Amino acid sequence: MRVPISISGRHSHLSEADANTLFGSGYQFSQMKDLSQPGQYVCEETITIQGDKGSIDRVRVLWPFRKFTQVEILQSDTFKLWVKAPIRESGNLEWSWKITLIGPKGTVQLNQWLIVAQRHIHLSVAEAKDYGVSNWEIVSVKTLGERSLVFNNVVVRANDSYALDMHVDMDEANAAGLGAGAWWEIIK
């Protein structure tokens, strides 16, 4: 039960309205590289995020637009920004932390929408069945390699639009000594 891994850095998912404010109405984003999930990619464009007392420049924008803007940071970023961003599954933004986004054409102040992303596995419904897991199940995953460790509280996200992949952030990958192309093993 091995799963490929993708490592995420801090990034933003923008709504169309917020993208228009930050980059100008109708701005066309430039694709930098594909992500593991079909139809999604990293844009060349970046924004600055401003926390309570600090900021981080060059935060990548991801495509496509979302219904609501969401910013995902690393746990270690919370100290630089002076924020208390909760660890949450993508899209679970209620009672998350406030953040200010700064783009080349404007600024957006969000009263919430800042999170540290919960580690999770994307897979199709058929793959979930093959692996013996179900949508929203919580599993543990063992890393393979010299700094092998077990990550608990990994959310399973099964949907036929997903490609098989586990997402962790750079802090988690660094703790396990992992790089791109690494594999993990699901532990039930």
DRENLUM-251629 format. One record per residue (C-alpha): y, z, x; residue in one letter. Coordinates in steps of 0.25 Angstrom, whole numbers, padded with zeros to 4 digits, always signed. Example, Ala and Ser with C-alpha at 12.3 -4.5 7.8 and 13.67 -1.06 7.14 Angstrom:
-0018+0031+0049a -0004+0029+0055s 
***
This chain:
+0000+0000+0000m +0010-0005+0010r +0024-0008+0006v +0035-0016+0014p +0048-0009+0017i +0063-0013+0016s +0074-0004+0022i +0087-0003+0015s +0100+0000+0021g +0112+0005+0013r +0116-0006+0003h +0123-0009-0010s +0119-0016-0023h +0131-0020-0030l +0134-0023-0045s +0142-0037-0047e +0154-0029-0051a +0155-0021-0039d +0152-0032-0030a +0164-0040-0036n +0172-0028-0033t +0167-0026-0019l +0167-0041-0015f +0175-0049-0025g +0171-0055-0038s +0160-0065-0037g +0157-0062-0022y +0144-0069-0017q +0136-0060-0009f +0129-0066+0004s +0114-0063+0006q +0110-0057+0019m +0095-0055+0017k +0085-0053+0006d +0080-0040+0002l +0065-0037-0001s +0067-0037-0016q +0068-0051-0022p +0082-0057-0025g +0089-0045-0017q +0097-0047-0004y +0106-0040+0006v +0120-0046+0006c +0129-0049+0018e +0140-0041+0011e +0142-0026+0013t +0151-0015+0007i +0156-0002+0012t +0151+0011+0004i +0161+0023+0004q +0155+0037+0001g +0162+0050-0001d +0166+0051+0014k +0160+0039+0022g +0157+0025+0021s +0147+0014+0025i +0151+0000+0028d +0142-0013+0027r +0133-0008+0016v +0125-0021+0011r +0126-0027-0003v +0113-0031-0009l +0111-0042-0019w +0109-0044-0031p +0120-0036-0039f +0115-0024-0047r +0120-0019-0060k +0126-0007-0053f +0130-0005-0039t +0121+0004-0030q +0123+0008-0016v +0111+0013-0008e +0113+0020+0005i +0104+0028+0015l +0103+0043+0015q +0110+0043+0028s +0122+0036+0022d +0125+0048+0013t +0130+0056+0025f +0139+0045+0029k +0145+0042+0015l +0145+0057+0011w +0137+0054-0002v +0126+0060-0009k +0119+0047-0013a +0105+0051-0020p +0092+0044-0017i +0089+0035-0029r +0081+0023-0033e +0090+0011-0034s +0097+0010-0047g +0096+0025-0050n +0111+0027-0048l +0114+0038-0058e +0121+0050-0051w +0121+0042-0037s +0133+0044-0028w +0146+0037-0028k +0150+0027-0018i +0162+0017-0015t +0159+0003-0011l +0169-0005-0003i +0168-0020-0002g +0177-0031+0003p +0184-0033-0010k +0184-0019-0017g +0178-0006-0019t +0169+0000-0029v +0168+0015-0031q +0154+0019-0037l +0153+0033-0044n +0138+0032-0041q +0128+0021-0036w +0125+0026-0022l +0111+0030-0018i +0101+0032-0007v +0090+0023-0012a +0076+0029-0015q +0065+0022-0007r +0057+0013-0016h +0046+0002-0016i +0048-0011-0024h +0036-0018-0029l +0031-0027-0040s +0023-0021-0052v +0011-0028-0047a +0013-0022-0033e +0015-0008-0039a +0002-0009-0046k -0005-0014-0033d +0001-0002-0025y -0002+0008-0036g +0012+0012-0039v +0021+0010-0051s +0036+0008-0053n +0045+0021-0050w +0033+0028-0044e +0036+0037-0032i +0027+0035-0020v +0027+0038-0005s +0027+0028+0006v +0022+0030+0020k +0029+0022+0031t +0020+0015+0042l +0024+0015+0056g +0027+0025+0068e +0037+0034+0059r +0028+0033+0047s +0032+0043+0036l +0031+0044+0021v +0042+0041+0011f +0040+0049-0003n +0048+0046-0016n +0047+0030-0015v +0050+0024-0028v +0041+0012-0033v +0049+0001-0040r +0039-0009-0046a +0045-0022-0052n +0040-0036-0052d +0054-0040-0046s +0051-0032-0033y +0045-0036-0020a +0036-0025-0013l +0045-0017-0004d +0049-0003-0001m +0064+0001+0001h +0068+0012+0010v +0082+0014+0017d +0085+0014+0032m +0085+0029+0033d +0071+0030+0027e +0066+0018+0036a +0072+0024+0049n +0065+0037+0046a +0052+0030+0045a +0055+0020+0057g +0054+0008+0048l +0060-0006+0049g +0059-0018+0041a +0045-0023+0038g +0039-0009+0038a +0028-0006+0028w +0025+0007+0020w +0013+0012+0013e +0014+0018-0001i +0007+0032-0003i +0004+0036-0017k 
***
